[in-house]
Amino acid sequence: MWSHAFYLVHKPVFMLIDEQLAKRHIDATLPLTIVLVTAAGSLVGGGCIA
């Protein structure tokens, strides 16, 4: 359940910032990028998932 919730949160975020990451030559498929974007989204906008 938690993993699905994180997927639902980070997937739209990646879709929104994908172009910006590409402009900065950041690979959105790298595990570190995924972890950082997911963590940033959790801290900023979705810190509490019920």
ABEGO torsion letter per residue (X at the ends): XAAAAAAAAAAAAAAAAAAAAAAAGBBAABAAAAAAAAAAAAAAAAABBX
